[in-house]
Amino acid sequence: MFPLAGRRKSILWQSGFDLDFSDVEQQIRIDFRDADYLAAAVGGDACRFASAAFVTLSKINEEIAQRDSIAWSLIKLYYAAFYSGHAPLRLLGHSCSYLGAMHVARLRQIASASGNTPGFQMNDGLYYGVLTPGQTGMGFVLKSGATGGTHEIFWRVFIEYIRSITEQVLLGHLVPQDAKAVFRHLAAFEQILAGSRSSNWLSTFRNDVQYSHANGVWPPLKISKKERERLPRLAVQWSRDPMDVEVAFVTTGQLDAFIVACAFIVALCRAILSRVAERSSVGGKSFARHPLAIAEG
């Protein structure tokens, strides 16, 4: 949670919660004692991120081949992937959340009033949160002390999570043939993001395009019309099943790798939301239906 939806005042901060700390882990623990309440908050946050991603890509197949819009299309792809990376992390019990000065000041105030002050310095910044076993709260550890800004830190967290589930796939409940296929697909995706590059390569590539006008996508273009014409086919893969995104067949350079990696992350987000909607006890009223309707146009 961000805390929720990036709003100045979140519903979480307007509600009662238990506050505790782990000095060993330098962790802030917030517990609302209500799994349904937290589930609604997490679902709403995931819905917001996913909706933003799908809206961002609504015309990507038309724009990315145009000489005057290719650069901004790549930036749109990046942000759609960034939003889409946050959404499934939320649904799977994790979060990269920015706690601002207002939130930290409130936590300090509550800690002081209760006589339960932490043995470490609480600062504003990007925190990595994990859902508690009872699913009524989350534990947050500051990540902003690491090298890089919030985007770079987020991608490191994201790729670490992808690695962890890649390792678990072969030990899960899938039949061996399916497990091996998923393992190879996730490993190929990880190779794009990390491989010989850093885990925050997507952010680096976007920065190069946006701020350094690199990669030949700003006038004067260094990409031929023929090269541009193949880009929509790569970008539109965000609407496919993630297993059908061609992550294992990227052989034509960083531009294609960037587009395919972004498309895969959005496709993964869409697939997880679809599974949530299918399994929902409220059917068509599931929160997941709203972003999926946007994705379906």
LINTAKA-V559246 format. One record per backbone hydrogen bond with DSSP energy under -1.0 kcal/mol. CO is the residue of the C=O (numbers start at 0). NH is the residue of the N-H. E is the energy in kcal/mol with one decimal. If there is no record, write none. Layout:
BEGIN
CO:NH:E, CO:NH:E
END
This chain:
BEGIN
3:6:-1.8, 11:14:-1.1, 17:30:-2.3, 19:28:-3.1, 21:25:-1.2, 21:26:-2.1, 26:21:-2.3, 27:139:-3.4, 28:19:-2.5, 29:137:-2.3, 30:17:-3.5, 33:37:-2.0, 34:38:-2.5, 35:39:-2.1, 36:40:-1.8, 37:41:-2.8, 38:42:-2.8, 39:43:-2.2, 40:44:-2.0, 41:45:-2.6, 42:46:-2.3, 43:47:-2.0, 44:48:-2.2, 45:49:-2.7, 46:50:-2.6, 47:51:-2.1, 48:52:-2.0, 49:53:-2.6, 50:54:-2.4, 51:55:-1.9, 52:56:-1.3, 54:57:-1.4, 56:59:-1.3, 58:62:-2.0, 59:63:-2.4, 62:65:-1.4, 65:68:-1.4, 65:69:-1.4, 68:72:-1.9, 69:73:-1.8, 70:74:-1.6, 71:75:-2.4, 72:76:-2.4, 73:77:-2.1, 74:78:-2.3, 75:79:-2.6, 76:80:-2.2, 77:81:-2.7, 78:82:-2.8, 79:83:-2.4, 80:84:-2.2, 81:85:-1.4, 82:86:-1.8, 83:87:-1.2, 84:88:-1.1, 85:89:-2.1, 86:90:-1.9, 87:91:-1.7, 88:93:-3.1, 89:92:-1.7, 92:130:-2.8, 94:128:-3.3, 96:126:-3.3, 98:124:-1.9, 99:103:-2.4, 100:104:-2.4, 101:105:-1.9, 102:106:-2.2, 103:107:-2.5, 104:108:-2.2, 105:109:-2.4, 106:110:-2.6, 107:111:-2.5, 108:112:-2.2, 109:113:-1.9, 110:115:-1.8, 124:98:-2.4, 125:142:-3.6, 126:96:-3.0, 127:140:-2.1, 128:94:-1.8, 129:138:-2.3, 131:134:-2.2, 135:31:-2.7, 136:131:-2.7, 137:29:-2.7, 138:129:-1.8, 139:27:-3.0, 140:127:-3.0, 142:145:-2.0, 148:152:-2.4, 149:153:-2.4, 150:154:-2.4, 151:155:-1.6, 152:156:-2.2, 153:157:-2.8, 154:158:-2.6, 155:159:-1.9, 156:160:-1.9, 157:161:-2.4, 158:162:-2.4, 159:163:-1.9, 160:164:-2.3, 161:165:-2.2, 162:166:-2.0, 163:167:-1.1, 164:168:-1.4, 167:170:-1.2, 168:171:-1.5, 174:178:-2.7, 175:179:-2.4, 176:180:-1.7, 177:181:-2.6, 178:182:-2.5, 179:183:-2.5, 180:184:-2.0, 181:185:-2.7, 182:186:-2.4, 183:187:-2.1, 184:188:-2.1, 185:189:-2.7, 186:190:-1.9, 187:191:-1.4, 188:192:-2.0, 189:193:-3.4, 193:196:-3.3, 197:200:-1.4, 199:203:-2.0, 200:204:-3.0, 201:205:-2.4, 202:206:-2.6, 203:207:-2.3, 204:208:-2.1, 205:209:-3.2, 206:210:-2.9, 206:211:-1.0, 207:213:-2.4, 215:221:-2.4, 223:227:-2.3, 224:228:-1.9, 227:230:-1.2, 229:233:-1.0, 230:234:-2.7, 231:235:-2.7, 234:237:-1.6, 235:238:-1.8, 236:239:-2.0, 240:243:-2.4, 244:246:-2.4, 245:248:-1.1, 252:256:-1.9, 253:257:-2.8, 254:258:-2.2, 255:259:-2.6, 256:260:-2.5, 257:261:-2.3, 258:262:-2.5, 259:263:-2.4, 260:264:-2.0, 261:265:-2.0, 262:266:-2.5, 263:267:-2.5, 264:268:-2.1, 265:269:-2.4, 266:270:-2.3, 267:271:-2.2, 268:272:-2.2, 269:273:-2.2, 270:274:-2.1, 271:275:-2.2, 272:276:-2.6, 273:277:-2.3, 274:278:-1.9, 281:284:-2.0, 282:285:-1.9, 285:288:-1.7, 287:291:-1.7, 288:292:-2.1, 289:293:-1.5, 290:294:-2.3, 291:295:-2.0, 293:296:-1.1
END
